[in-house]
Amino acid sequence: MTLDTTKVRSVLTAEREKLVHQLLELGATESGDLTGDVDYGDGFADAAAATAERTEALVLVETLKHTLDEVDSALEHLDAGTYGVCDSCGKEIGALRMEARPTSTKCVECKSLNR
């Protein structure tokens, strides 16, 4: 089974757009920086709730940014012609793994050995 890189690029690009949109909805830029556009409340009685909401948003932003970085890396590998090649051992990553997880950078063996 060979990878259809055109389809992969389309899937990754759509995922990238979705992630950027989610970051913007949380009041963050593509780089993960908060813009200050989200109002977490300014009342003294709501300070704890506002802090909790902001903390939750920061965790979500961090997770989304990490996923966006993985997608960007996969797109860079596509551009460089190294998509589907293990970063650790240099062997081809199986097409089924790449289909299931298009942002994979390691083959199953290297991932399981934590290389």
C-alpha positions in Angstrom: 0.0 0.0 0.0 1.4 3.4 -1.0 0.5 6.7 0.4 -1.4 9.2 -1.7 0.5 12.3 -0.7 -2.1 14.6 -2.3 -4.7 13.2 -0.1 -2.4 13.3 2.9 -1.6 17.0 2.2 -5.3 17.7 2.0 -6.1 16.0 5.3 -3.2 17.7 7.1 -4.1 21.2 5.6 -7.7 20.8 6.8 -6.5 19.7 10.2 -4.2 22.7 10.4 -7.0 25.1 9.5 -9.2 23.5 12.2 -6.5 23.8 14.8 -5.8 27.5 14.0 -9.5 28.2 14.2 -9.7 26.5 17.6 -6.7 28.5 18.8 -8.3 31.8 17.7 -11.6 30.8 19.4 -9.6 30.4 22.7 -8.0 33.9 22.2 -4.6 32.6 21.0 -2.5 33.1 18.0 -1.0 30.3 15.8 2.2 30.6 17.9 0.1 29.8 21.1 0.3 33.3 22.5 -2.8 34.6 24.2 -4.1 37.7 22.6 -6.1 39.0 25.5 -9.3 39.1 23.4 -11.1 36.7 25.7 -12.8 38.1 28.8 -12.4 35.9 31.8 -14.3 38.2 34.1 -13.0 41.0 36.4 -15.3 40.8 39.4 -13.6 40.0 42.8 -16.2 37.3 43.5 -15.4 35.6 40.2 -11.7 35.7 40.5 -11.3 32.0 41.3 -13.6 31.0 38.5 -11.8 33.4 36.1 -8.4 31.9 37.1 -9.8 28.4 36.6 -11.1 29.2 33.2 -7.9 30.9 32.1 -5.9 27.9 33.3 -8.1 25.5 31.4 -7.8 27.7 28.3 -4.0 27.7 28.7 -3.9 23.9 28.8 -6.1 23.7 25.8 -4.0 26.2 23.9 -0.8 24.3 24.8 -2.4 21.0 23.6 -3.6 22.5 20.3 -0.3 24.2 19.7 1.5 20.9 20.2 -0.8 19.2 17.7 -0.4 22.1 15.3 3.4 21.8 15.5 3.1 18.1 14.6 0.9 18.9 11.6 3.3 21.6 10.5 6.2 19.1 10.8 4.3 16.5 8.7 3.7 19.2 6.0 7.4 20.1 6.1 8.3 16.4 5.7 5.9 16.2 2.7 7.6 19.3 1.1 11.1 17.8 1.7 10.1 14.4 0.3 10.8 12.7 3.7 7.2 12.1 4.7 6.8 8.5 6.0 10.5 8.1 6.9 11.3 7.4 10.5 13.2 10.2 12.2 15.2 7.7 14.3 16.2 4.8 12.1 15.5 6.2 8.6 13.3 3.3 7.6 10.0 3.7 5.9 7.1 4.0 8.3 4.3 1.7 7.3 1.5 3.1 5.2 -1.2 1.8 7.6 0.5 3.7 10.5 0.8 6.9 8.4 -2.9 6.6 7.4 -4.0 6.1 11.0 -1.7 8.8 12.3 -0.6 11.2 9.5 1.7 13.1 11.9 3.8 10.0 12.8 7.6 10.7 12.7 8.7 7.3 14.0 8.1 3.7 12.9 6.3 1.4 15.4 9.6 -0.2 16.4 11.4 3.0 17.3 8.3 4.5 19.0 7.9 1.4 21.1 11.6 1.5 22.1 11.2 5.3 22.7 14.1 6.1 20.4 
